[in-house]
Amino acid sequence: MAVTYTWNVVSLETAPTEGDNSDVVKTVHWEVEAVDGDHTARSYGSVGLDAPSGDFTAYASITKDQAVTWAKAKLEVADIEAGLAKQIDELKAPSIETKELPW
């Protein structure tokens, strides 16, 4: 099976005002879940955003997909997903095992 990745936004931190804009998103707290069959790995983090440029999206109009896109644009997505894939590989075939004591 192939690993599937699901990105989510846990919360958004905002500045009350910035220039002429209100509730400007400054930080995205994100999570990603990787699933391959019965094996699951997760990663959580936060990323700061640059000041808005161009079209400003009012806080009430922000969609989950838009916030995920903002976060991914500031992250090394391939590295995060590769790390999760390695965690799943380790779950499937552990390189270290805990054994019962021999006595």
One Martini backbone bead per residue (centre of mass of N, CA, C, O) as a GRO file, in nm:
protein
  103
    1MET     BB    1   0.101   0.033   0.012
    2ALA     BB    2   0.027   0.362   0.034
    3VAL     BB    3   0.090   0.661   0.156
    4THR     BB    4  -0.121   0.877   0.341
    5TYR     BB    5  -0.195   1.232   0.359
    6THR     BB    6  -0.316   1.446   0.633
    7TRP     BB    7  -0.402   1.778   0.655
    8ASN     BB    8  -0.410   2.015   0.935
    9VAL     BB    9  -0.573   2.254   1.148
   10VAL     BB   10  -0.565   2.355   1.482
   11SER     BB   11  -0.458   2.666   1.465
   12LEU     BB   12  -0.486   3.031   1.491
   13GLU     BB   13  -0.283   3.314   1.488
   14THR     BB   14  -0.346   3.663   1.571
   15ALA     BB   15  -0.365   3.989   1.476
   16PRO     BB   16  -0.578   4.232   1.540
   17THR     BB   17  -0.373   4.435   1.388
   18GLU     BB   18  -0.264   4.532   1.040
   19GLY     BB   19  -0.298   4.806   0.951
   20ASP     BB   20  -0.606   4.766   0.774
   21ASN     BB   21  -0.613   4.493   0.924
   22SER     BB   22  -0.789   4.212   1.061
   23ASP     BB   23  -0.706   3.926   1.179
   24VAL     BB   24  -0.400   3.835   1.136
   25VAL     BB   25  -0.225   3.577   1.027
   26LYS     BB   26   0.079   3.441   1.189
   27THR     BB   27  -0.008   3.137   1.286
   28VAL     BB   28   0.028   2.787   1.215
   29HIS     BB   29  -0.126   2.501   1.340
   30TRP     BB   30  -0.019   2.172   1.264
   31GLU     BB   31  -0.111   1.854   1.100
   32VAL     BB   32   0.001   1.513   1.021
   33GLU     BB   33  -0.122   1.215   0.861
   34ALA     BB   34   0.000   0.882   0.829
   35VAL     BB   35  -0.112   0.609   0.610
   36ASP     BB   36  -0.056   0.235   0.624
   37GLY     BB   37  -0.300   0.077   0.682
   38ASP     BB   38  -0.229  -0.005   1.024
   39HIS     BB   39  -0.040   0.248   0.995
   40THR     BB   40   0.060   0.533   1.209
   41ALA     BB   41   0.158   0.880   1.167
   42ARG     BB   42   0.270   1.187   1.339
   43SER     BB   43   0.263   1.552   1.302
   44TYR     BB   44   0.368   1.859   1.465
   45GLY     BB   45   0.314   2.224   1.432
   46SER     BB   46   0.462   2.547   1.349
   47VAL     BB   47   0.402   2.856   1.151
   48GLY     BB   48   0.511   3.140   1.018
   49LEU     BB   49   0.393   3.436   0.870
   50ASP     BB   50   0.370   3.662   0.650
   51ALA     BB   51   0.282   3.937   0.547
   52PRO     BB   52   0.043   4.055   0.375
   53SER     BB   53  -0.014   4.023   0.019
   54GLY     BB   54  -0.240   4.160  -0.150
   55ASP     BB   55  -0.486   3.969  -0.099
   56PHE     BB   56  -0.717   3.977   0.161
   57THR     BB   57  -0.829   3.751   0.411
   58ALA     BB   58  -1.078   3.715   0.595
   59TYR     BB   59  -1.114   3.529   0.865
   60ALA     BB   60  -1.412   3.421   0.801
   61SER     BB   61  -1.293   3.318   0.494
   62ILE     BB   62  -1.121   3.101   0.587
   63THR     BB   63  -0.986   2.802   0.488
   64LYS     BB   64  -0.843   2.511   0.536
   65ASP     BB   65  -0.695   2.492   0.264
   66GLN     BB   66  -0.561   2.770   0.286
   67ALA     BB   67  -0.403   2.720   0.551
   68VAL     BB   68  -0.245   2.478   0.448
   69THR     BB   69  -0.107   2.626   0.216
   70TRP     BB   70   0.045   2.830   0.388
   71ALA     BB   71   0.207   2.627   0.551
   72LYS     BB   72   0.342   2.464   0.316
   73ALA     BB   73   0.497   2.715   0.195
   74LYS     BB   74   0.691   2.714   0.477
   75LEU     BB   75   0.759   2.412   0.426
   76GLU     BB   76   0.909   2.080   0.426
   77VAL     BB   77   0.711   1.852   0.310
   78ALA     BB   78   0.889   1.618   0.207
   79ASP     BB   79   1.038   1.576   0.479
   80ILE     BB   80   0.796   1.517   0.657
   81GLU     BB   81   0.683   1.276   0.491
   82ALA     BB   82   0.941   1.105   0.499
   83GLY     BB   83   0.948   1.073   0.807
   84LEU     BB   84   0.677   0.924   0.826
   85ALA     BB   85   0.752   0.687   0.644
   86LYS     BB   86   0.978   0.585   0.832
   87GLN     BB   87   0.798   0.527   1.074
   88ILE     BB   88   0.630   0.313   0.928
   89ASP     BB   89   0.861   0.124   0.857
   90GLU     BB   90   0.932   0.073   1.158
   91LEU     BB   91   0.658  -0.056   1.233
   92LYS     BB   92   0.677  -0.293   1.029
   93ALA     BB   93   1.020  -0.303   1.075
   94PRO     BB   94   1.190  -0.330   1.336
   95SER     BB   95   1.523  -0.248   1.454
   96ILE     BB   96   1.395  -0.256   1.746
   97GLU     BB   97   1.362  -0.468   2.036
   98THR     BB   98   1.168  -0.586   2.302
   99LYS     BB   99   1.261  -0.813   2.541
  100GLU     BB  100   1.252  -1.057   2.733
  101LEU     BB  101   1.388  -1.167   2.991
  102PRO     BB  102   1.601  -1.456   3.034
  103TRP     BB  103   1.513  -1.496   3.365
   0.00000   0.00000   0.00000
